[in-house]
Amino acid sequence: MVTYGLEWSQNIASVWLLQQIGLQTGTQFAMNDGIQLTKQDRQQLGVAIGGMQHGVNAVEMAQAYEPFDNNGVQVQAHLITKVTKTEGQVIFHPI
């Protein structure tokens, strides 16, 4: 049931799981993955569903999830700013 709840982003499952593993364990795990949490963030269960003073951006969130799909290894995230052909012709450049 918890797996289903987490898979489908049901908030109650995330909060319940954080309560079960403990705030200190959960927040330390997040901080080890590069999520910056304030002292206040580390003291309330709402952090399990994004209740943080400053939040994270998409790159930080991708960076935090990356080790789950990379055998536990985290590498520095980077953005692709353009795609070019071998000859140097730009074929994609976001605005």
N, CA, C and O atoms as a MOPAC input file, in Angstrom:
PM7 MOZYME 1SCF
protein

 N      0.82100 1    -1.18700 1     0.00000 1
 C      0.00000 1     0.00000 1     0.00000 1
 C      0.87300 1     1.26300 1     0.00000 1
 O      0.57300 1     2.22300 1    -0.71000 1
 N      1.94700 1     1.26300 1     0.79100 1
 C      2.83000 1     2.42400 1     0.83300 1
 C      3.52000 1     2.60900 1    -0.51900 1
 O      3.66500 1     3.73500 1    -0.99400 1
 N      3.94000 1     1.51200 1    -1.13200 1
 C      4.58900 1     1.60400 1    -2.43600 1
 C      3.66000 1     2.26500 1    -3.44300 1
 O      4.08000 1     3.14400 1    -4.19500 1
 N      2.41100 1     1.84900 1    -3.45900 1
 C      1.42100 1     2.44500 1    -4.36500 1
 C      1.28400 1     3.93400 1    -4.07200 1
 O      1.28700 1     4.75100 1    -4.99400 1
 N      1.16300 1     4.29200 1    -2.80000 1
 C      1.00800 1     5.68900 1    -2.41900 1
 C      2.19100 1     6.54700 1    -2.82600 1
 O      2.01700 1     7.67500 1    -3.28700 1
 N      3.38700 1     6.01900 1    -2.65800 1
 C      4.57900 1     6.77100 1    -3.05500 1
 C      4.67700 1     6.87500 1    -4.57100 1
 O      5.02900 1     7.92300 1    -5.11400 1
 N      4.35900 1     5.76700 1    -5.24800 1
 C      4.42300 1     5.76000 1    -6.71400 1
 C      3.46800 1     6.77900 1    -7.31600 1
 O      3.78900 1     7.40500 1    -8.32600 1
 N      2.30700 1     6.95200 1    -6.71400 1
 C      1.30700 1     7.86800 1    -7.24000 1
 C      1.28000 1     9.20100 1    -6.50900 1
 O      0.29900 1     9.94000 1    -6.58800 1
 N      2.35600 1     9.50700 1    -5.80100 1
 C      2.53400 1    10.79500 1    -5.11300 1
 C      1.37000 1    11.15600 1    -4.19800 1
 O      0.92300 1    12.30300 1    -4.16500 1
 N      0.89400 1    10.18000 1    -3.46700 1
 C     -0.15100 1    10.45800 1    -2.48900 1
 C      0.52300 1    10.95900 1    -1.21600 1
 O      1.28800 1    10.23800 1    -0.57400 1
 N      0.22800 1    12.19400 1    -0.86900 1
 C      0.93100 1    12.87100 1     0.21600 1
 C      0.91700 1    12.10100 1     1.52600 1
 O      1.92600 1    12.07600 1     2.23100 1
 N     -0.17800 1    11.48600 1     1.86200 1
 C     -0.26500 1    10.80400 1     3.15500 1
 C      0.77200 1     9.69300 1     3.25900 1
 O      1.31300 1     9.45800 1     4.33900 1
 N      1.05600 1     9.00900 1     2.15800 1
 C      2.06000 1     7.93800 1     2.18400 1
 C      3.45000 1     8.50500 1     2.44900 1
 O      4.22600 1     7.92100 1     3.20500 1
 N      3.76400 1     9.63000 1     1.83600 1
 C      5.07700 1    10.25300 1     2.03700 1
 C      5.25400 1    10.71700 1     3.47500 1
 O      6.30500 1    10.50000 1     4.07800 1
 N      4.23800 1    11.34600 1     4.01500 1
 C      4.31000 1    11.83800 1     5.39400 1
 C      4.37800 1    10.65900 1     6.36200 1
 O      5.16000 1    10.68100 1     7.31300 1
 N      3.56800 1     9.63600 1     6.12700 1
 C      3.57000 1     8.44900 1     6.99200 1
 C      4.95400 1     7.80400 1     6.99800 1
 O      5.47500 1     7.45400 1     8.05700 1
 N      5.55100 1     7.64600 1     5.80300 1
 C      6.86700 1     7.01300 1     5.71300 1
 C      7.92500 1     7.83000 1     6.44400 1
 O      8.76200 1     7.26000 1     7.14500 1
 N      7.90500 1     9.14300 1     6.29600 1
 C      8.86900 1     9.97900 1     7.01200 1
 C      8.69300 1     9.84000 1     8.51600 1
 O      9.67200 1     9.80500 1     9.26200 1
 N      7.45900 1     9.76200 1     8.95500 1
 C      7.20300 1     9.58900 1    10.38900 1
 C      7.75300 1     8.24200 1    10.86900 1
 O      8.30200 1     8.15300 1    11.96700 1
 N      7.60900 1     7.20800 1    10.05800 1
 C      8.08200 1     5.87400 1    10.44200 1
 C      9.60300 1     5.79400 1    10.51600 1
 O     10.14900 1     5.18100 1    11.43300 1
 N     10.28500 1     6.40700 1     9.55800 1
 C     11.75600 1     6.32000 1     9.56600 1
 C     12.37900 1     7.37100 1    10.47500 1
 O     13.53800 1     7.25000 1    10.87200 1
 N     11.61000 1     8.39200 1    10.80000 1
 C     12.08900 1     9.44900 1    11.68500 1
 C     12.55400 1    10.66700 1    10.90300 1
 O     13.18900 1    10.55400 1     9.85500 1
 N     12.22100 1    11.83100 1    11.44100 1
 C     12.60500 1    13.09000 1    10.79100 1
 C     14.10700 1    13.20400 1    10.59000 1
 O     14.56500 1    13.61700 1     9.52500 1
 N     14.87300 1    12.84200 1    11.60800 1
 C     16.32800 1    12.98400 1    11.49400 1
 C     16.87400 1    12.09900 1    10.37800 1
 O     17.70900 1    12.54500 1     9.59200 1
 N     16.41800 1    10.86800 1    10.30000 1
 C     16.88900 1     9.95400 1     9.25300 1
 C     16.48800 1    10.46300 1     7.87400 1
 O     17.31400 1    10.51200 1     6.96300 1
 N     15.22800 1    10.83900 1     7.72000 1
 C     14.73300 1    11.29500 1     6.42900 1
 C     15.36900 1    12.58300 1     5.95600 1
 O     15.74900 1    12.70500 1     4.79200 1
 N     15.48600 1    13.54500 1     6.85600 1
 C     16.06700 1    14.82400 1     6.44700 1
 C     17.56700 1    14.70400 1     6.20400 1
 O     18.10800 1    15.39000 1     5.33700 1
 N     18.23800 1    13.84800 1     6.95300 1
 C     19.67200 1    13.63200 1     6.71300 1
 C     19.88900 1    12.99300 1     5.35000 1
 O     20.82900 1    13.34000 1     4.63600 1
 N     19.00900 1    12.05300 1     4.99100 1
 C     19.08900 1    11.42000 1     3.67000 1
 C     18.93100 1    12.47200 1     2.57400 1
 O     19.69000 1    12.48500 1     1.60500 1
 N     17.94700 1    13.34800 1     2.73100 1
 C     17.71400 1    14.40700 1     1.73800 1
 C     18.92700 1    15.32900 1     1.64100 1
 O     19.35200 1    15.68600 1     0.54200 1
 N     19.48000 1    15.71000 1     2.78000 1
 C     20.64300 1    16.60200 1     2.76400 1
 C     21.85600 1    15.92100 1     2.14200 1
 O     22.64500 1    16.57200 1     1.45700 1
 N     22.01600 1    14.62100 1     2.37000 1
 C     23.11500 1    13.88100 1     1.74100 1
 C     22.95600 1    13.85400 1     0.22400 1
 O     23.93800 1    13.72300 1    -0.50600 1
 N     21.72100 1    13.98000 1    -0.24500 1
 C     21.44800 1    14.01500 1    -1.68500 1
 C     21.50600 1    15.42900 1    -2.25000 1
 O     21.20000 1    15.64400 1    -3.42300 1
 N     21.89300 1    16.38500 1    -1.42600 1
 C     22.07300 1    17.74400 1    -1.91300 1
 C     20.90400 1    18.68600 1    -1.69900 1
 O     20.96500 1    19.83800 1    -2.12700 1
 N     19.83900 1    18.22800 1    -1.04900 1
 C     18.69500 1    19.09500 1    -0.75500 1
 C     19.04100 1    19.92700 1     0.47600 1
 O     19.33200 1    19.37700 1     1.53800 1
 N     19.00900 1    21.23800 1     0.33500 1
 C     19.32900 1    22.11100 1     1.45900 1
 C     18.08200 1    22.33000 1     2.30600 1
 O     17.05900 1    22.80400 1     1.81200 1
 N     18.17700 1    21.98400 1     3.57600 1
 C     17.06600 1    22.14200 1     4.50200 1
 C     17.47800 1    23.06000 1     5.64900 1
 O     18.59800 1    22.97600 1     6.15200 1
 N     16.57100 1    23.92600 1     6.05100 1
 C     16.83200 1    24.78400 1     7.19600 1
 C     16.55300 1    24.00200 1     8.48000 1
 O     16.00300 1    22.90100 1     8.44100 1
 N     16.93200 1    24.57300 1     9.59500 1
 C     16.65400 1    23.94500 1    10.88600 1
 C     15.14900 1    23.74900 1    11.05200 1
 O     14.70300 1    22.71400 1    11.54800 1
 N     14.37900 1    24.73400 1    10.64100 1
 C     12.91700 1    24.63400 1    10.74000 1
 C     12.38200 1    23.51300 1     9.84300 1
 O     11.48600 1    22.77300 1    10.24900 1
 N     12.91500 1    23.38300 1     8.64900 1
 C     12.50100 1    22.31000 1     7.73600 1
 C     12.68500 1    20.94900 1     8.37600 1
 O     11.84300 1    20.06400 1     8.22500 1
 N     13.79600 1    20.78100 1     9.09700 1
 C     14.14400 1    19.48700 1     9.67900 1
 C     13.31400 1    19.14700 1    10.91100 1
 O     13.53400 1    18.10700 1    11.53200 1
 N     12.36500 1    20.00400 1    11.27300 1
 C     11.57700 1    19.77500 1    12.48900 1
 C     10.10400 1    19.50700 1    12.23100 1
 O      9.32700 1    19.43600 1    13.18300 1
 N      9.68900 1    19.35500 1    10.96600 1
 C      8.26800 1    19.12900 1    10.71100 1
 C      8.05700 1    18.16200 1     9.55600 1
 O      8.81000 1    18.16500 1     8.58200 1
 N      7.02200 1    17.33500 1     9.67600 1
 C      6.75300 1    16.28100 1     8.70200 1
 C      6.34800 1    16.80600 1     7.33000 1
 O      6.42800 1    16.07000 1     6.34700 1
 N      5.92100 1    18.05000 1     7.24100 1
 C      5.52500 1    18.62900 1     5.96300 1
 C      6.64600 1    18.65400 1     4.94900 1
 O      6.39800 1    18.79100 1     3.75100 1
 N      7.87000 1    18.52200 1     5.41100 1
 C      9.01500 1    18.49800 1     4.49900 1
 C      8.90900 1    17.29800 1     3.54500 1
 O      9.48400 1    17.32100 1     2.45700 1
 N      8.18500 1    16.26100 1     3.94600 1
 C      8.01600 1    15.07100 1     3.09600 1
 C      7.26500 1    15.38800 1     1.81800 1
 O      7.40400 1    14.67100 1     0.82700 1
 N      6.47300 1    16.44900 1     1.82200 1
 C      5.68100 1    16.80200 1     0.63700 1
 C      6.04500 1    18.19500 1     0.11800 1
 O      5.23000 1    18.86600 1    -0.51400 1
 N      7.27100 1    18.61300 1     0.39200 1
 C      7.74900 1    19.87600 1    -0.16000 1
 C      7.54900 1    21.08000 1     0.72300 1
 O      7.77400 1    22.20700 1     0.28300 1
 N      7.13300 1    20.87700 1     1.95400 1
 C      6.92900 1    21.98700 1     2.87900 1
 C      8.25000 1    22.48600 1     3.42800 1
 O      8.62500 1    22.18200 1     4.56100 1
 N      8.94800 1    23.25800 1     2.61000 1
 C     10.26100 1    23.76700 1     2.99000 1
 C     10.26400 1    25.28100 1     2.86400 1
 O      9.47600 1    25.85000 1     2.10800 1
 N     11.13500 1    25.91900 1     3.59200 1
 C     11.21600 1    27.37400 1     3.54700 1
 C     11.66000 1    27.87500 1     2.18300 1
 O     11.15500 1    28.89500 1     1.71300 1
 N     12.58700 1    27.18700 1     1.53600 1
 C     13.13600 1    27.69000 1     0.27800 1
 C     12.83200 1    26.79900 1    -0.91700 1
 O     12.86800 1    27.27900 1    -2.04900 1
 N     12.53500 1    25.53300 1    -0.71200 1
 C     12.21900 1    24.63600 1    -1.81800 1
 C     13.42700 1    24.27900 1    -2.65900 1
 O     14.56200 1    24.61100 1    -2.31600 1
 N     13.16800 1    23.60000 1    -3.76200 1
 C     14.21800 1    23.18700 1    -4.68400 1
 C     13.76600 1    23.48000 1    -6.10900 1
 O     12.57200 1    23.60300 1    -6.38000 1
 N     14.72100 1    23.59000 1    -7.00100 1
 C     14.37000 1    23.76000 1    -8.41200 1
 C     14.44900 1    22.40200 1    -9.11000 1
 O     14.82300 1    21.40300 1    -8.49500 1
 N     14.10100 1    22.37100 1   -10.37300 1
 C     14.04300 1    21.11300 1   -11.11800 1
 C     15.40800 1    20.42900 1   -11.21000 1
 O     15.48300 1    19.20300 1   -11.13400 1
 N     16.47200 1    21.18800 1   -11.37000 1
 C     17.80600 1    20.59400 1   -11.46700 1
 C     18.20000 1    19.96100 1   -10.13100 1
 O     18.75500 1    18.86200 1   -10.10700 1
 N     17.92000 1    20.64400 1    -9.03000 1
 C     18.24100 1    20.08200 1    -7.70700 1
 C     17.45200 1    18.79700 1    -7.44600 1
 O     17.98500 1    17.83900 1    -6.88600 1
 N     16.18100 1    18.78200 1    -7.85300 1
 C     15.36300 1    17.58400 1    -7.65300 1
 C     15.87400 1    16.43100 1    -8.51500 1
 O     15.94900 1    15.29400 1    -8.04800 1
 N     16.22200 1    16.71400 1    -9.75800 1
 C     16.78100 1    15.67100 1   -10.62400 1
 C     18.08200 1    15.14100 1   -10.04800 1
 O     18.33000 1    13.93500 1   -10.07900 1
 N     18.90700 1    16.02400 1    -9.52600 1
 C     20.17700 1    15.63200 1    -8.90800 1
 C     19.92600 1    14.69700 1    -7.72300 1
 O     20.64400 1    13.71300 1    -7.54200 1
 N     18.92200 1    15.00000 1    -6.93200 1
 C     18.63100 1    14.18300 1    -5.75500 1
 C     18.12100 1    12.79300 1    -6.13800 1
 O     18.44100 1    11.81900 1    -5.45700 1
 N     17.34200 1    12.68000 1    -7.20200 1
 C     16.79700 1    11.39100 1    -7.63000 1
 C     17.78700 1    10.56300 1    -8.44800 1
 O     17.62100 1     9.34800 1    -8.55600 1
 N     18.78000 1    11.17200 1    -9.00800 1
 C     19.71100 1    10.52100 1    -9.92500 1
 C     20.36100 1     9.25200 1    -9.36700 1
 O     20.47600 1     8.28000 1   -10.11400 1
 N     20.78700 1     9.20100 1    -8.11500 1
 C     21.43300 1     7.97300 1    -7.62100 1
 C     20.52000 1     6.74700 1    -7.63000 1
 O     21.00900 1     5.61900 1    -7.69000 1
 N     19.20300 1     6.94800 1    -7.57200 1
 C     18.29100 1     5.80600 1    -7.58600 1
 C     18.38000 1     5.04600 1    -8.90900 1
 O     18.09600 1     3.84900 1    -8.95200 1
 N     18.76500 1     5.71600 1    -9.97100 1
 C     18.84000 1     5.09500 1   -11.28200 1
 C     20.28200 1     4.91600 1   -11.74300 1
 O     20.53100 1     4.62700 1   -12.91400 1
 N     21.22900 1     5.08600 1   -10.83000 1
 C     22.64200 1     5.02100 1   -11.21100 1
 C     23.43500 1     4.19900 1   -10.19700 1
 O     24.55900 1     4.54800 1    -9.83700 1
 N     22.83200 1     3.10800 1    -9.74600 1
 C     23.48700 1     2.19100 1    -8.79300 1
 C     23.99300 1     2.89600 1    -7.54200 1
 O     25.03600 1     2.53400 1    -6.99700 1
 N     23.25100 1     3.90600 1    -7.08700 1
 C     23.60200 1     4.60300 1    -5.86200 1
 C     24.66200 1     5.68200 1    -6.00400 1
 O     25.03100 1     6.32000 1    -5.01800 1
 N     25.15200 1     5.89100 1    -7.21000 1
 C     26.20900 1     6.87100 1    -7.44300 1
 C     25.59300 1     8.18200 1    -7.91500 1
 O     24.76900 1     8.19900 1    -8.82900 1
 N     25.99700 1     9.26900 1    -7.29000 1
 C     25.50400 1    10.58500 1    -7.67900 1
 C     26.61900 1    11.35500 1    -8.37500 1
 O     27.72000 1    11.50500 1    -7.84400 1
 N     26.31000 1    11.83800 1    -9.57200 1
 C     27.25000 1    12.67700 1   -10.29800 1
 C     26.65300 1    14.07600 1   -10.38900 1
 O     25.44400 1    14.25400 1   -10.24000 1
 N     27.49000 1    15.04700 1   -10.62800 1
 C     27.03600 1    16.43400 1   -10.69900 1
 C     26.08800 1    16.61800 1   -11.88100 1
 O     26.41900 1    16.25800 1   -13.01100 1
 N     24.92100 1    17.17300 1   -11.62100 1
 C     23.95700 1    17.44200 1   -12.68500 1
 C     24.47100 1    18.56300 1   -13.58500 1
 O     25.25200 1    19.41600 1   -13.16400 1
 N     24.02300 1    18.53700 1   -14.80900 1
 C     24.38500 1    19.59100 1   -15.75000 1
 C     23.21400 1    19.82100 1   -16.69400 1
 O     22.37000 1    18.94300 1   -16.87400 1
 N     23.16700 1    20.98200 1   -17.28300 1
 C     22.11900 1    21.31800 1   -18.23300 1
 C     22.67700 1    21.28100 1   -19.64600 1
 O     23.82400 1    21.65500 1   -19.88700 1
 N     21.85600 1    20.82800 1   -20.56500 1
 C     22.23200 1    20.86500 1   -21.97800 1
 C     21.71600 1    22.18100 1   -22.52800 1
 O     20.51000 1    22.42800 1   -22.52400 1
 N     22.61600 1    23.02200 1   -22.99700 1
 C     22.22100 1    24.34800 1   -23.47100 1
 C     22.05000 1    24.41300 1   -24.98000 1
 O     21.41000 1    25.32800 1   -25.49800 1
 N     22.62500 1    23.43600 1   -25.69100 1
 C     22.41100 1    23.36700 1   -27.13400 1
 C     22.87700 1    22.00900 1   -27.63500 1
 O     23.67900 1    21.33000 1   -26.99400 1
 N     22.35500 1    21.63000 1   -28.79700 1
 C     22.74200 1    20.38600 1   -29.44700 1
 C     23.28200 1    20.75700 1   -30.82200 1
 O     22.65000 1    21.50100 1   -31.57200 1
 N     24.45100 1    20.23000 1   -31.13800 1
 C     25.07100 1    20.55200 1   -32.42600 1
 C     25.40100 1    19.27400 1   -33.19200 1
 O     25.55100 1    18.19900 1   -32.61100 1
 N     25.51000 1    19.42000 1   -34.51600 1
 C     25.99900 1    18.32900 1   -35.35800 1
 C     27.50700 1    18.25500 1   -35.21300 1
 O     28.12500 1    19.15700 1   -34.64700 1
 N     28.09200 1    17.20500 1   -35.71200 1
 C     29.54200 1    17.03000 1   -35.65100 1
 C     30.27900 1    18.21800 1   -36.26000 1
 O     31.34900 1    18.60600 1   -35.79000 1
 N     29.69200 1    18.79300 1   -37.31800 1
 C     30.32800 1    19.91900 1   -38.00800 1
 C     30.16400 1    21.23300 1   -37.24500 1
 O     30.73500 1    22.24900 1   -37.64300 1
 N     29.39900 1    21.22900 1   -36.16200 1
 C     29.22000 1    22.43600 1   -35.37000 1
 C     27.90000 1    23.16000 1   -35.59700 1
 O     27.59900 1    24.11900 1   -34.88600 1
 N     27.10800 1    22.72500 1   -36.56800 1
 C     25.82400 1    23.36800 1   -36.81900 1
 C     24.86800 1    23.10000 1   -35.66900 1
 O     24.65500 1    21.95100 1   -35.28200 1
 N     24.29000 1    24.17600 1   -35.12100 1
 C     23.35500 1    24.04900 1   -34.00000 1
 C     22.03000 1    23.51900 1   -34.52100 1
 O     21.43900 1    24.09800 1   -35.43200 1
 N     21.55800 1    22.40700 1   -33.94000 1
 C     20.27000 1    21.85200 1   -34.34400 1
 C     19.19700 1    22.04900 1   -33.28200 1
 O     18.01300 1    21.85800 1   -33.55900 1
 N     19.59400 1    22.42700 1   -32.07700 1
 C     18.62800 1    22.76600 1   -31.03300 1
 C     19.27300 1    23.73900 1   -30.06400 1
 O     20.38700 1    23.52300 1   -29.58800 1
 N     18.56300 1    24.79900 1   -29.78400 1
 C     19.01400 1    25.79200 1   -28.80800 1
 C     17.75800 1    26.37500 1   -28.16600 1
 O     17.01500 1    27.10600 1   -28.82200 1
 N     17.50900 1    26.06400 1   -26.89300 1
 C     16.29800 1    26.59800 1   -26.25400 1
 C     16.36600 1    28.12400 1   -26.16800 1
 O     17.44200 1    28.71700 1   -26.09800 1
 N     15.23000 1    28.71000 1   -26.17400 1
 C     15.14700 1    30.18200 1   -26.12200 1
 C     15.48600 1    30.66600 1   -24.73800 1
 O     15.47400 1    31.87100 1   -24.48500 1

